[in-house]
Amino acid sequence: MWTETTRRQYERRGPGYASDLSDEEWQVLEPYLPAPSGLGRPRTTSLRAVVNAIFYLARAGCPWRLLPHDFPPRSTVQRYFYMWRDMGLWGSINRQLVAVERRALARKPHPSAGIIDSQSAATTESGGPRGLDPAKRIKGRKRHIVTDTEGMLLDVLVHPANIQDVHGAVPLLHQLRKRFPKLDLIFADRVYRGDKLLKDLQDCGPWKIEIVQRPAGVKGFQLLPRRWVVERTFAWLSRARRLTKDFERSVITEQAWIYIASVILLARRRARH
């Protein structure tokens, strides 16, 4: 909830755009960006300007062709974006910032518990895999995420919306186990209940799925333990207007934008400490 105190804390006034990195935020991110290769022509483009352009696109939600001219050329920014997407750079930066932030909170850098949920998002005419989520009446894709118990994004998988959550969770938890081997407890809502999910995960080690149930007889909105954390994360990520819909043809591009939205949040949080 915004208050006068929090508005003053988070307002971003300056000569550039509100999405531009501050000096403190750039100091947080710069060590994780690729160094010059040493081959070919020397790098002439400022990586800070490229990152500022990508963050502008994420926060403003505008098409590539509407990128303002005071950023590097659109073709240059796109080249870096797709190169870093294919490298998995944003996911790597996100995981490293999560570890740093967890240490700052006096937590172990590698979590042992997570919270899973999905969000359906409508797609556009850009094409790509999609499906109908009959429960939400949305034709598009699902953003399946796992957070730690503090709400920081650990992993994401985007898939057509007609895939049920219990099925979409299987490949997500498989890749999560590779990235966070010590994580074995997942809090989830009732759509993940039953033995099928655990049977499908047997080949990647033991898991414990703890279902957070609504209290019997309660109607309307109810704040549920653990479950509210991942819902809050979706609200945080939605500050990036690029995620209001799924505008991408490729699911890996959509996953990259979700990681970018998370990196923006983590870099700003880290810079304030």
C-alpha positions in Angstrom: 0.0 0.0 0.0 1.4 3.4 -1.0 1.7 6.0 1.8 3.4 9.4 1.8 6.4 7.8 3.4 6.8 5.0 0.9 6.2 7.3 -2.0 9.1 9.5 -1.0 11.2 6.3 -0.5 10.5 4.9 -3.9 10.1 7.9 -6.2 12.7 8.2 -8.9 13.3 11.7 -10.0 16.3 12.7 -12.1 17.4 13.8 -15.6 16.7 10.4 -17.2 13.7 8.0 -17.2 12.3 6.6 -14.0 13.3 3.1 -15.2 17.0 4.1 -15.5 19.5 2.5 -13.2 20.8 4.7 -10.3 24.6 4.6 -9.7 24.0 2.3 -6.7 21.8 -0.1 -8.8 24.4 -0.2 -11.6 27.1 -1.1 -9.0 24.9 -4.1 -8.1 24.3 -5.3 -11.6 27.6 -4.5 -13.4 29.6 -7.4 -11.9 27.1 -9.9 -13.4 27.2 -8.7 -17.0 29.5 -10.3 -19.5 33.0 -8.8 -19.9 34.3 -7.9 -23.3 35.5 -10.9 -25.2 38.8 -9.5 -26.3 38.2 -10.6 -29.9 37.1 -8.4 -32.8 36.4 -4.7 -32.5 36.4 -3.1 -29.1 33.0 -2.6 -27.5 31.7 0.9 -28.1 28.2 0.5 -26.7 27.6 1.3 -23.0 26.1 -1.8 -21.3 24.5 0.5 -18.8 22.7 2.2 -21.6 21.6 -1.1 -23.0 20.3 -2.3 -19.6 18.5 1.0 -19.2 16.8 0.5 -22.6 15.7 -3.1 -21.7 14.4 -1.9 -18.3 12.5 0.9 -20.0 10.8 -1.6 -22.3 10.0 -3.8 -19.3 8.5 -1.0 -17.2 6.8 0.9 -20.0 5.5 -2.1 -21.9 6.0 -0.4 -25.3 7.0 -2.2 -28.6 10.6 -2.3 -29.7 9.9 0.3 -32.4 8.8 2.8 -29.8 12.1 2.7 -28.0 13.1 6.4 -27.5 16.1 7.7 -29.5 18.2 8.7 -26.5 18.9 5.0 -26.0 21.3 3.0 -28.2 19.8 2.0 -31.6 17.0 -0.5 -31.4 18.9 -3.1 -33.4 21.8 -2.9 -30.9 19.5 -3.3 -27.9 17.7 -6.2 -29.5 21.0 -7.9 -30.3 22.1 -7.8 -26.7 18.6 -8.8 -25.4 18.4 -11.9 -27.5 22.1 -12.8 -26.9 21.6 -12.5 -23.2 18.2 -14.4 -23.4 19.9 -17.3 -25.2 22.7 -17.3 -22.6 20.2 -17.5 -19.8 21.8 -14.4 -18.3 18.8 -12.9 -16.6 17.9 -16.1 -14.8 21.5 -16.4 -13.7 21.6 -12.9 -12.4 18.3 -13.4 -10.6 19.5 -16.5 -8.8 22.7 -14.8 -7.7 20.9 -11.7 -6.4 18.4 -13.9 -4.5 21.4 -15.6 -2.8 22.9 -12.2 -1.9 19.6 -10.9 -0.6 18.9 -14.0 1.5 22.3 -13.7 3.1 21.4 -10.1 3.9 18.3 -11.4 5.6 20.4 -13.8 7.7 19.0 -16.7 5.7 20.9 -19.5 4.0 21.7 -18.6 0.3 20.1 -21.7 -1.0 16.4 -22.2 0.1 15.0 -25.5 1.3 11.3 -24.5 0.8 9.4 -22.8 -1.9 5.9 -21.8 -2.9 4.4 -22.6 -6.3 1.6 -21.0 -8.3 0.6 -20.0 -11.8 -0.9 -17.0 -13.5 -2.8 -17.0 -16.8 -2.0 -14.3 -19.2 -3.7 -13.5 -22.5 -1.6 -13.6 -25.7 -1.8 -11.3 -28.7 -1.6 -11.9 -32.5 2.1 -12.4 -32.3 1.6 -16.2 -32.4 3.4 -19.0 -30.6 2.1 -21.8 -28.4 -1.1 -21.0 -26.5 -4.2 -22.6 -25.1 -7.5 -21.9 -23.3 -7.6 -21.8 -19.5 -11.3 -22.7 -19.0 -11.3 -21.8 -15.3 -10.0 -18.2 -15.9 -11.6 -18.0 -19.4 -8.3 -16.8 -20.8 -6.7 -17.9 -24.0 -3.0 -17.6 -23.8 -0.2 -19.0 -21.6 0.5 -19.7 -17.9 3.4 -18.2 -16.0 4.3 -20.9 -13.6 6.6 -19.7 -10.8 8.3 -20.9 -7.6 9.4 -18.4 -5.0 11.2 -18.7 -1.7 9.3 -18.1 1.5 10.3 -14.4 1.3 8.6 -14.1 -2.1 11.8 -13.8 -4.2 11.5 -15.5 -7.6 13.5 -18.8 -7.9 12.3 -20.2 -11.2 9.7 -19.8 -13.9 8.3 -21.8 -16.7 5.9 -20.5 -19.3 3.5 -22.9 -21.1 0.1 -22.9 -22.8 -2.8 -22.1 -20.5 -4.6 -25.3 -21.3 -2.0 -27.4 -19.5 -3.3 -28.1 -15.9 -1.1 -26.8 -13.1 -0.4 -30.2 -11.7 1.1 -31.2 -15.1 2.9 -27.9 -15.7 4.5 -28.2 -12.3 6.5 -31.3 -13.3 9.0 -29.8 -15.7 9.2 -26.7 -13.5 10.1 -28.7 -10.4 12.6 -30.8 -12.5 14.6 -27.8 -13.5 14.2 -26.3 -10.0 15.8 -29.3 -8.5 18.9 -28.9 -10.7 19.2 -25.2 -9.8 18.4 -25.6 -6.1 19.3 -29.2 -5.0 18.6 -28.5 -1.3 15.0 -27.4 -2.0 12.6 -30.3 -1.3 9.5 -28.7 0.4 6.9 -27.0 -1.8 3.8 -25.2 -0.5 0.9 -25.2 -2.9 -2.8 -24.8 -3.3 -5.3 -27.6 -3.6 -5.0 -28.0 -7.4 -1.6 -29.7 -6.8 -3.0 -32.2 -4.3 -2.9 -36.0 -4.9 -0.2 -38.5 -5.6 0.2 -37.9 -9.3 2.6 -35.0 -9.0 4.8 -36.8 -6.5 4.8 -39.9 -8.8 5.9 -37.8 -11.8 8.7 -36.3 -9.7 10.2 -39.6 -8.4 13.0 -39.6 -10.9 14.5 -36.3 -9.5 14.6 -37.2 -5.8 12.2 -36.9 -2.9 9.8 -34.0 -2.6 7.3 -32.9 0.0 4.2 -31.1 -1.3 2.3 -29.4 1.5 -1.2 -28.3 0.4 -2.4 -25.1 2.0 -6.2 -25.5 2.3 -8.9 -22.9 2.8 -10.6 -23.2 6.2 -13.8 -25.1 6.0 -16.9 -23.0 5.8 -15.1 -19.8 4.9 -16.5 -17.8 1.9 -15.0 -14.9 0.0 -11.4 -13.6 0.3 -9.2 -15.3 2.9 -5.6 -14.6 3.5 -3.9 -18.0 3.5 -0.6 -18.8 5.1 2.3 -19.1 2.6 -0.1 -18.8 -0.4 -0.2 -15.0 -0.1 3.5 -14.8 -0.5 3.5 -16.0 -4.1 0.4 -13.9 -4.9 2.3 -10.9 -3.7 5.2 -11.8 -6.0 2.9 -11.8 -9.0 1.8 -8.3 -8.0 5.4 -7.2 -7.7 6.2 -8.6 -11.2 3.1 -6.9 -12.6 4.7 -3.5 -12.1 6.5 -4.3 -15.3 3.8 -3.4 -17.9 5.5 -5.6 -20.4 3.8 -8.4 -18.4 0.2 -7.1 -18.6 -0.2 -9.5 -21.5 2.1 -12.1 -23.1 3.2 -10.2 -26.2 5.9 -12.7 -27.2 6.0 -15.3 -29.9 8.5 -17.4 -28.0 8.0 -18.7 -24.4 11.7 -18.3 -23.6 11.4 -14.6 -24.5 8.5 -14.3 -22.1 10.5 -16.1 -19.4 13.3 -13.6 -20.0 11.0 -10.6 -19.4 9.8 -12.2 -16.1 13.3 -12.6 -14.9 14.1 -9.1 -15.9 11.1 -7.8 -13.9 12.5 -9.7 -10.9 16.0 -8.4 -11.4 14.7 -4.9 -11.4 13.1 -5.5 -8.0 16.1 -7.2 -6.5 18.6 -4.6 -7.8 16.6 -1.8 -6.3 16.2 -3.6 -3.0 19.9 -4.4 -2.9 20.9 -0.8 -3.7 18.9 0.6 -0.8 20.9 -1.5 1.7 
